[in-house]
């Protein structure tokens, strides 16, 4: 039997977690590190982060946030965008 894993998507825009790639309103309080910790504590197998930034500075900020999330949660974190 193949084991399935639950990957949770987090969409990042301007350093905050937003609802999705079309709706940039904040997801909960918009803190991606708190979300990573929450999902880690509630059984997720990994986090898939989408960087929705449209500037080089925004991408650098997202990379920094991904690193902070990796220190906060004991889950594999994948990034793209």
C-alpha positions in Angstrom: 0.0 0.0 0.0 1.3 3.4 -1.0 1.6 6.0 1.8 0.1 9.4 1.0 1.4 12.6 2.5 -0.4 15.8 3.3 1.4 18.9 2.0 -0.1 22.2 3.1 0.1 25.2 0.7 1.1 28.6 2.1 1.0 31.5 -0.3 3.5 34.4 0.5 3.0 37.9 -0.6 5.0 40.8 0.8 6.2 38.7 3.7 2.7 37.7 4.8 0.6 34.6 4.3 -2.4 35.3 2.0 -5.4 33.2 1.1 -4.4 32.2 -2.5 -2.8 33.5 -5.7 -5.8 35.5 -6.6 -7.0 36.8 -3.2 -4.2 38.7 -1.4 -6.1 39.2 1.8 -4.3 37.9 4.9 -4.8 34.3 5.9 -5.5 34.4 9.6 -3.1 36.9 11.0 -0.8 36.5 8.0 2.2 35.1 10.0 3.7 32.3 8.0 5.9 31.1 10.9 2.9 30.7 13.2 1.1 28.8 10.4 4.1 26.5 9.9 4.2 25.7 13.6 0.4 25.2 13.7 0.5 22.7 10.8 3.5 20.9 12.3 1.6 20.4 15.5 -1.5 19.2 13.7 -0.2 16.4 11.6 0.9 17.9 8.3 3.7 16.0 6.5 5.1 19.1 4.7 4.6 22.6 3.6 4.6 23.9 0.0 5.2 27.7 -0.1 4.4 29.7 -3.2 6.2 33.0 -3.5 3.8 35.5 -5.1 6.2 38.4 -4.9 6.8 40.5 -8.0 10.1 42.1 -7.0 13.6 40.9 -6.3 13.4 42.4 -2.8 10.1 40.5 -2.2 11.8 37.2 -3.3 14.7 37.8 -0.9 12.2 38.4 1.9 10.3 35.2 1.0 13.6 33.2 1.1 14.4 34.6 4.6 10.8 33.7 5.7 11.2 30.2 4.4 14.4 29.8 6.4 12.7 31.1 9.5 9.8 28.7 8.9 12.3 25.8 8.6 13.7 26.7 12.0 10.2 27.0 13.5 8.6 23.8 12.3 10.1 20.2 12.1 8.6 19.6 8.6 10.0 19.5 5.1 9.3 22.9 3.5 9.3 23.3 -0.3 9.4 26.6 -2.0 8.5 27.8 -5.5 7.2 30.8 -7.3 
